[in-house]
């Protein structure tokens, strides 16, 4: 399929900031061309939607920039976690501005999403977190979606198509001091650890908040056992 055809599917006018299918490592399928560079031993693997990338706990894909300073964001990815770092395995991290992380044992947050809200706070309170308390080491594929909604003043975390947790917040995403890189497979602001060990597939960043029905539809149609019912 030609790049122009692919980018038409993931049109930036429909809120797509960047889409990495990961069947060709760091290629962005949108016209924004936020393509990344693999660092270390990132390797091809079988994913949910075809090819994906395996991370070994020390490698990552680096994308220049923070994909703009979007007031609202939706991050999503399919993950298969092998062995997490003690501070969790980062799936996608837009600098320090927004992230999805798996199996963080620190404070029992488990798999969670977070956004950067207070650059001047101590390190333990710079982010608003939505911790699921769930741990997915060696439990197969999971579809993770985290979003910050500037319109409603809420952030939400979805797991396998279902809303896991939400919270009303009063401070918007802060991009100042949030680093300069977006990372897949490790944290985007140079903090140690937080490497992902396992397979990541179909990472997407949108500059809009996708609806719960959109997220559910993605889960049902993308997973290997497509369970969407068609009515005629």
Secondary structure as GFF3:
##gff-version 3
##sequence-region A 1 232
A	DSSP	alpha_helix	3	9	.	.	.	ID=ss1
A	DSSP	three_ten_helix	12	14	.	.	.	ID=ss2
A	DSSP	beta_strand	16	20	.	.	.	ID=ss3
A	DSSP	beta_strand	37	39	.	.	.	ID=ss4
A	DSSP	beta_strand	43	46	.	.	.	ID=ss5
A	DSSP	beta_strand	51	56	.	.	.	ID=ss6
A	DSSP	beta_strand	60	64	.	.	.	ID=ss7
A	DSSP	beta_strand	73	81	.	.	.	ID=ss8
A	DSSP	beta_strand	89	94	.	.	.	ID=ss9
A	DSSP	beta_strand	98	104	.	.	.	ID=ss10
A	DSSP	three_ten_helix	106	108	.	.	.	ID=ss11
A	DSSP	beta_strand	110	116	.	.	.	ID=ss12
A	DSSP	three_ten_helix	123	125	.	.	.	ID=ss13
A	DSSP	beta_strand	127	131	.	.	.	ID=ss14
A	DSSP	beta_strand	141	149	.	.	.	ID=ss15
A	DSSP	beta_strand	154	159	.	.	.	ID=ss16
A	DSSP	beta_strand	162	168	.	.	.	ID=ss17
A	DSSP	beta_strand	181	184	.	.	.	ID=ss18
A	DSSP	beta_strand	197	206	.	.	.	ID=ss19
A	DSSP	alpha_helix	212	222	.	.	.	ID=ss20
###
